[in-house]
Amino acid sequence: MLKSKTRFPRLSNNFIVPKKKVRSIMKALSKILTSRAWKFTFMTIFFSGTCLMHNYIFAQYQEMVARLTEAEIRTVIPILKAEAAQYTNYVESNEKLTELKYQLFLDIQSGKTDPLEWLKQHTKRIIVPPGAIYLPDCSREETIKGWEVYIEDKELGGKPTAVPTAIFTFGKDFPAINNHLLGDNITNESYNKFTENPYDATNPSFEKMRSFIKDADSFYTKNGFSIHYSDFLPVATAFSFSHPVDEGLISGFLNMFDWTFLDPSYPDVLKQCRSYIMGPVIEIRAKYELLDKFFGSRADNNSNDENKGISLKKAGITEDRYALIVNSLLMVRRDGENPEGIEVPSLDFTPTTQEEKELAKVVEMMRHDALARKDNVKLYNKFKTELDPILDILEKHMGGE
């Protein structure tokens, strides 16, 4: 671990920004830490923060490893068990919810469940103006659109879901639509060009459609619905509607012309909807509040954090100390596989410059941590049988699995 004295470029807290300063210290440390194991450990800690969320420099030389005591381990074991159990419950709740959502997707995809019928079963006020025609096939594809992504990309690891959506048309073609920009076979290029200029506002049919929108507005208003016009579309061409009895559960939207159904990114939607939506369209969609009500809420991870906070307070342990203990336990479990591999770094010279003194502080902290790790290995073995299954669960949680 020894290396001859090395001089480093002068650093100044007043003129060197923190990140540049850290990079300089890191490079210098890599020179004095000749052990490959320590270089790797330091680089891992510095770049990924796998042992703790803060690196040495930015944490102002805070300790990376807790020197554990038997009393402290006994105190945190019940808290660790509770946290692991709560996490397991949260994961199982999510998995159950995922399966329920996937089943709804399968039921709608197969035709077993119709989106409009599902919406009517779970809400109280779904009505449309006279002349509106329901499009079951179009509704089905709009409800499950995007499922191809899950099938093609296995790395997503999830399952497709469905958002029940009912689509209605009025059988009215909108002559002002610039169909010539779309072509017979809609491509991404033609679709993007079309969205820049979807219809001719000077066409006489444009005002007729506005009149139609006003009539639909009147229909919903008379039936107790609230109307809100879009700020992002031309005036009086589209509005959303909702009824107090279903507030927050479903969203309704009427558009003079909704070109999103023509997006070639969703070929099944395009295939089933194109022939029917070249004019006014109503879309009634379930909101996530309704889906949560139907499927049941997942376990509340926030309450888990609150429970843990209460337990730590009773035990007289801060959140920061607990995090350090957990990371130290995870580290010592790995150290236990090869305790002889824990090397203790040192310097072979007396620091004189400010830069060398800063480096000495870091190396001393690393030395402190290495010695703590050695002691922790001996202590961990006493609780290994009890801690290993708990840490298995927490490690998955911390790793985002």
C-alpha positions as CSV (number, residue, x, y, z in Angstrom):
1,M,0.0,0.0,0.0
2,L,3.0,2.3,0.0
3,K,4.0,4.7,-2.7
4,S,6.6,7.5,-2.9
5,K,5.5,11.0,-2.1
6,T,3.6,12.6,-4.9
7,R,2.9,16.3,-5.5
8,F,-0.5,17.4,-6.9
9,P,-1.6,20.5,-8.8
10,R,-2.6,23.2,-6.3
11,L,-6.4,23.4,-5.6
12,S,-8.3,26.3,-4.1
13,N,-11.7,26.2,-2.4
14,N,-12.1,29.8,-3.6
15,F,-11.5,29.2,-7.3
16,I,-12.1,25.5,-8.0
17,V,-15.7,24.4,-8.4
18,P,-16.6,21.4,-6.2
19,K,-16.9,18.9,-9.1
20,K,-13.5,19.8,-10.5
21,K,-12.0,19.6,-7.1
22,V,-13.5,16.1,-6.6
23,R,-12.2,14.9,-9.9
24,S,-8.7,16.1,-8.9
25,I,-8.9,14.4,-5.6
26,M,-10.2,11.2,-7.2
27,K,-7.3,11.2,-9.6
28,A,-4.8,11.8,-6.9
29,L,-6.3,9.0,-4.8
30,S,-6.0,6.6,-7.6
31,K,-2.3,7.3,-7.6
32,I,-1.7,6.7,-3.9
33,L,-4.0,3.7,-3.7
34,T,-1.9,1.1,-5.4
35,S,-4.1,-1.9,-4.4
36,R,-6.4,-2.8,-7.3
37,A,-9.1,-3.9,-4.8
38,W,-9.1,-0.5,-3.1
39,K,-9.0,1.4,-6.4
40,F,-12.1,-0.6,-7.5
41,T,-13.8,-0.1,-4.2
42,F,-13.2,3.6,-4.3
43,M,-14.3,4.1,-7.9
44,T,-17.5,2.1,-7.2
45,I,-18.3,4.2,-4.2
46,F,-17.5,7.4,-5.9
47,F,-19.5,6.9,-9.1
48,S,-22.4,4.7,-8.1
49,G,-22.8,5.3,-4.4
50,T,-23.8,1.7,-3.9
51,C,-22.6,1.6,-0.3
52,L,-24.3,4.8,0.6
53,M,-26.2,7.6,-1.3
54,H,-23.4,10.1,-0.7
55,N,-19.8,9.9,-1.8
56,Y,-16.8,10.8,0.4
57,I,-16.1,14.3,-0.9
58,F,-19.7,15.7,-1.3
59,A,-20.6,14.2,2.1
60,Q,-17.8,16.2,3.6
61,Y,-16.0,13.1,4.8
62,Q,-19.0,11.5,6.5
63,E,-18.4,7.9,7.4
64,M,-19.4,5.3,4.8
65,V,-19.5,2.3,7.2
66,A,-21.1,2.1,10.7
67,R,-19.0,0.3,13.3
68,L,-21.9,-1.9,14.4
69,T,-22.6,-3.0,18.0
70,E,-24.5,-6.0,19.2
71,A,-27.0,-3.7,21.1
72,E,-27.6,-1.7,17.9
73,I,-28.2,-4.7,15.8
74,R,-30.6,-6.2,18.3
75,T,-32.5,-2.8,18.3
76,V,-32.8,-2.6,14.5
77,I,-33.7,-6.2,13.8
78,P,-37.4,-5.7,14.6
79,I,-37.5,-2.6,12.5
80,L,-35.7,-4.4,9.6
81,K,-38.2,-7.3,9.9
82,A,-41.2,-4.9,9.8
83,E,-39.7,-3.0,6.8
84,A,-39.1,-6.3,4.9
85,A,-42.6,-7.5,5.7
86,Q,-44.1,-4.2,4.5
87,Y,-42.1,-4.3,1.4
88,T,-43.1,-7.9,0.7
89,N,-46.8,-6.9,1.2
90,Y,-46.3,-3.9,-1.2
91,V,-44.7,-6.1,-3.9
92,E,-47.4,-8.7,-3.6
93,S,-50.1,-6.1,-3.8
94,N,-48.6,-4.7,-6.9
95,E,-48.3,-8.1,-8.5
96,K,-52.0,-8.8,-7.7
97,L,-53.0,-5.5,-9.2
98,T,-50.9,-6.1,-12.3
99,E,-52.7,-9.5,-12.8
100,L,-56.1,-8.0,-12.4
101,K,-55.4,-5.2,-14.9
102,Y,-54.0,-7.8,-17.3
103,Q,-57.1,-9.9,-17.0
104,L,-59.2,-6.9,-17.9
105,F,-57.0,-6.3,-20.9
106,L,-57.4,-10.0,-22.0
107,D,-61.2,-9.8,-21.5
108,I,-61.5,-6.7,-23.7
109,Q,-59.0,-7.9,-26.3
110,S,-61.0,-11.2,-26.7
111,G,-64.3,-9.4,-26.9
112,K,-65.6,-11.0,-23.7
113,T,-65.9,-7.5,-22.1
114,D,-67.2,-4.5,-24.1
115,P,-65.7,-1.2,-23.0
116,L,-69.0,0.7,-23.1
117,E,-70.8,-2.0,-21.1
118,W,-67.9,-2.0,-18.5
119,L,-68.2,1.8,-18.2
120,K,-72.0,1.6,-17.7
121,Q,-71.6,-1.0,-15.0
122,H,-69.2,1.1,-13.0
123,T,-70.6,4.6,-13.5
124,K,-74.0,6.2,-13.2
125,R,-74.3,8.8,-15.9
126,I,-73.2,8.0,-19.4
127,I,-75.3,9.6,-22.1
128,V,-74.7,10.8,-25.7
129,P,-76.7,13.2,-27.9
130,P,-79.3,11.8,-30.3
131,G,-77.7,10.3,-33.4
132,A,-74.5,9.2,-31.7
133,I,-73.4,5.7,-33.0
134,Y,-71.2,3.5,-30.7
135,L,-68.1,1.9,-32.4
136,P,-67.4,-1.3,-30.5
137,D,-64.3,-2.4,-32.5
138,C,-62.8,1.1,-32.5
139,S,-63.5,1.3,-28.8
140,R,-61.8,-2.0,-28.1
141,E,-58.6,-1.1,-29.9
142,E,-58.5,2.4,-28.3
143,T,-59.0,0.8,-24.9
144,I,-56.0,-1.6,-25.3
145,K,-53.8,0.4,-27.6
146,G,-50.1,0.2,-26.9
147,W,-50.1,-3.5,-25.9
148,E,-47.7,-4.4,-28.7
149,V,-45.0,-2.6,-26.9
150,Y,-45.1,-5.1,-24.0
151,I,-45.1,-8.0,-26.4
152,E,-42.2,-6.8,-28.5
153,D,-40.1,-5.5,-25.6
154,K,-39.6,-8.3,-23.1
155,E,-37.2,-6.1,-21.1
156,L,-40.1,-3.9,-19.9
157,G,-41.0,-6.8,-17.6
158,G,-44.7,-5.6,-17.3
159,K,-48.0,-6.7,-18.7
160,P,-50.4,-4.7,-20.9
161,T,-53.3,-3.0,-19.3
162,A,-56.6,-1.6,-20.5
163,V,-58.3,1.8,-19.9
164,P,-62.0,1.2,-20.9
165,T,-62.9,3.8,-23.6
166,A,-66.1,4.2,-25.5
167,I,-66.0,5.9,-28.9
168,F,-69.1,7.4,-30.6
169,T,-69.4,8.9,-34.1
170,F,-72.3,10.7,-35.8
171,G,-71.8,9.4,-39.3
172,K,-71.0,12.9,-40.4
173,D,-68.0,13.4,-42.7
174,F,-66.1,16.7,-42.3
175,P,-65.4,18.0,-45.8
176,A,-62.9,20.5,-44.5
177,I,-60.5,17.7,-43.5
178,N,-57.3,17.7,-45.7
179,N,-57.5,14.0,-46.6
180,H,-55.1,14.5,-49.5
181,L,-52.3,15.0,-47.0
182,L,-52.9,11.6,-45.4
183,G,-52.9,9.4,-48.5
184,D,-54.4,5.9,-48.7
185,N,-51.7,4.4,-46.6
186,I,-50.9,6.7,-43.6
187,T,-47.2,6.9,-42.7
188,N,-45.5,8.7,-39.9
189,E,-44.3,11.3,-42.4
190,S,-47.8,11.9,-43.9
191,Y,-49.4,11.9,-40.5
192,N,-47.0,14.4,-39.1
193,K,-47.5,16.6,-42.1
194,F,-51.3,16.3,-41.7
195,T,-51.3,17.2,-38.0
196,E,-49.7,20.6,-39.0
197,N,-52.7,21.4,-41.2
198,P,-55.6,18.9,-40.5
199,Y,-58.4,20.9,-42.0
200,D,-59.3,24.1,-43.9
201,A,-60.9,26.6,-41.6
202,T,-62.2,28.6,-44.6
203,N,-64.3,25.6,-45.8
204,P,-68.1,26.3,-45.4
205,S,-68.5,23.0,-43.5
206,F,-66.3,24.3,-40.7
207,E,-69.0,26.7,-39.4
208,K,-71.6,23.9,-39.7
209,M,-69.5,21.8,-37.5
210,R,-69.2,24.6,-35.0
211,S,-72.9,24.8,-34.9
212,F,-73.1,21.0,-34.3
213,I,-70.7,21.5,-31.4
214,K,-72.9,24.2,-29.9
215,D,-75.9,21.8,-30.1
216,A,-74.0,19.1,-28.3
217,D,-72.9,21.6,-25.7
218,S,-76.6,22.5,-25.1
219,F,-77.5,18.8,-24.8
220,Y,-74.9,18.1,-22.1
221,T,-75.6,21.4,-20.2
222,K,-79.3,20.6,-20.0
223,N,-78.6,17.2,-18.6
224,G,-76.5,18.6,-15.7
225,F,-73.0,18.2,-17.2
226,S,-70.2,20.7,-16.8
227,I,-68.6,21.8,-20.0
228,H,-65.0,23.0,-20.5
229,Y,-63.6,24.1,-23.8
230,S,-60.1,23.3,-24.8
231,D,-57.5,26.1,-24.7
232,F,-55.3,24.3,-27.2
233,L,-57.7,23.8,-30.1
234,P,-59.5,26.4,-32.2
235,V,-62.4,28.1,-30.5
236,A,-65.7,26.1,-30.2
237,T,-64.3,23.0,-31.9
238,A,-63.9,20.7,-28.8
239,F,-64.9,20.4,-25.2
240,S,-64.8,18.1,-22.3
241,F,-67.8,17.2,-20.2
242,S,-68.4,15.6,-16.8
243,H,-71.3,15.0,-14.4
244,P,-71.2,15.5,-10.6
245,V,-72.3,11.9,-9.9
246,D,-69.3,10.6,-11.7
247,E,-66.8,13.3,-10.9
248,G,-63.3,12.1,-11.1
249,L,-64.3,8.6,-12.4
250,I,-64.7,9.2,-16.1
251,S,-63.8,11.9,-18.6
252,G,-65.8,12.8,-21.7
253,F,-64.5,14.6,-24.7
254,L,-66.3,15.8,-27.9
255,N,-64.2,16.9,-30.8
256,M,-65.1,18.3,-34.2
257,F,-62.4,16.0,-35.5
258,D,-59.9,13.9,-33.5
259,W,-56.9,13.0,-35.7
260,T,-55.1,11.1,-33.0
261,F,-57.1,8.0,-34.1
262,L,-55.1,8.2,-37.4
263,D,-51.7,7.9,-35.7
264,P,-49.9,5.0,-37.5
265,S,-48.1,4.2,-34.3
266,Y,-51.3,2.4,-33.3
267,P,-52.1,0.4,-36.5
268,D,-55.0,-1.6,-34.9
269,V,-56.7,1.7,-33.8
270,L,-56.1,3.2,-37.2
271,K,-57.6,0.1,-39.0
272,Q,-60.8,-0.1,-36.8
273,C,-61.5,3.6,-36.5
274,R,-60.4,5.4,-39.7
275,S,-63.6,4.8,-41.6
276,Y,-65.8,6.3,-38.9
277,I,-64.0,9.2,-37.3
278,M,-63.6,11.7,-40.2
279,G,-66.0,14.0,-38.4
280,P,-67.3,14.7,-34.8
281,V,-66.3,12.1,-32.3
282,I,-67.2,11.5,-28.6
283,E,-64.7,9.7,-26.4
284,I,-65.7,8.6,-22.9
285,R,-62.8,7.2,-20.9
286,A,-62.3,5.6,-17.5
287,K,-60.0,7.7,-15.2
288,Y,-57.5,6.1,-13.0
289,E,-59.6,6.8,-10.0
290,L,-62.3,4.5,-11.4
291,L,-59.8,1.8,-12.2
292,D,-58.4,2.0,-8.6
293,K,-61.9,1.8,-7.3
294,F,-62.6,-1.3,-9.4
295,F,-59.3,-3.1,-8.8
296,G,-58.7,-2.0,-5.2
297,S,-55.8,0.2,-4.1
298,R,-52.3,-1.1,-3.9
299,A,-50.5,-1.2,-0.5
300,D,-49.5,2.3,0.6
301,N,-45.7,2.6,0.6
302,N,-45.9,6.0,2.2
303,S,-47.5,4.5,5.3
304,N,-44.6,2.0,5.4
305,D,-42.2,5.0,5.6
306,E,-44.2,6.6,8.3
307,N,-44.3,3.4,10.4
308,K,-40.6,3.0,10.1
309,G,-40.1,6.6,11.1
310,I,-42.1,6.1,14.3
311,S,-40.2,2.9,15.2
312,L,-36.9,4.6,14.7
313,K,-37.9,7.6,16.8
314,K,-38.9,5.2,19.7
315,A,-35.6,3.4,19.3
316,G,-33.7,6.7,19.4
317,I,-32.1,6.1,15.9
318,T,-32.1,8.8,13.2
319,E,-33.0,8.1,9.6
320,D,-29.5,8.8,8.5
321,R,-28.0,6.4,11.1
322,Y,-30.5,3.7,10.1
323,A,-29.6,4.1,6.5
324,L,-25.9,3.8,7.4
325,I,-26.6,0.7,9.5
326,V,-28.6,-1.0,6.7
327,N,-25.9,-0.2,4.1
328,S,-23.2,-1.5,6.6
329,L,-25.1,-4.7,7.1
330,L,-25.4,-5.2,3.3
331,M,-21.7,-4.6,3.0
332,V,-20.6,-6.8,5.8
333,R,-22.7,-9.7,4.4
334,R,-20.6,-9.4,1.2
335,D,-17.4,-8.9,3.2
336,G,-18.2,-12.1,5.1
337,E,-17.6,-14.1,1.9
338,N,-14.0,-13.0,1.9
339,P,-13.0,-11.1,5.1
340,E,-9.3,-11.4,4.2
341,G,-10.0,-9.3,1.1
342,I,-10.7,-6.2,3.2
343,E,-7.5,-4.1,2.8
344,V,-6.7,-1.1,5.0
345,P,-5.2,1.8,3.1
346,S,-2.5,4.1,4.3
347,L,-0.1,6.9,3.3
348,D,3.7,6.7,3.4
349,F,4.3,10.4,3.7
350,T,3.3,13.3,5.8
351,P,0.9,15.6,4.1
352,T,2.1,19.2,3.7
353,T,0.0,20.9,1.1
354,Q,-3.7,21.6,1.4
355,E,-4.4,19.2,-1.4
356,E,-2.4,16.4,0.4
357,K,-4.2,17.1,3.7
358,E,-7.6,16.8,2.0
359,L,-6.4,13.5,0.5
360,A,-5.2,12.4,3.9
361,K,-8.6,13.0,5.4
362,V,-10.2,10.8,2.7
363,V,-7.7,8.0,3.1
364,E,-8.1,8.1,6.9
365,M,-11.8,7.8,6.5
366,M,-11.4,4.9,4.2
367,R,-9.0,3.3,6.7
368,H,-11.6,3.9,9.5
369,D,-14.2,2.2,7.3
370,A,-12.0,-0.8,6.5
371,L,-11.3,-1.4,10.1
372,A,-15.0,-1.1,10.9
373,R,-15.8,-3.6,8.2
374,K,-13.3,-6.1,9.7
375,D,-15.0,-5.8,13.1
376,N,-18.5,-6.0,11.6
377,V,-17.7,-9.3,10.0
378,K,-17.1,-10.9,13.3
379,L,-20.2,-9.4,14.8
380,Y,-22.5,-10.2,11.8
381,N,-21.9,-13.9,12.1
382,K,-23.7,-14.0,15.4
383,F,-26.9,-12.8,13.7
384,K,-26.4,-14.2,10.2
385,T,-29.2,-16.7,10.4
386,E,-31.7,-14.0,11.4
387,L,-30.4,-11.2,9.2
388,D,-29.7,-13.0,5.9
389,P,-33.4,-13.5,4.9
390,I,-34.3,-10.0,5.9
391,L,-31.4,-8.5,3.9
392,D,-32.3,-10.6,0.9
393,I,-35.7,-8.8,0.8
394,L,-34.3,-5.3,1.5
395,E,-31.5,-5.7,-1.1
396,K,-34.1,-6.4,-3.8
397,H,-36.0,-3.4,-2.6
398,M,-32.9,-1.1,-2.7
399,G,-32.0,-2.5,-6.1
400,G,-35.4,-1.6,-7.5
401,E,-36.3,-5.2,-8.3
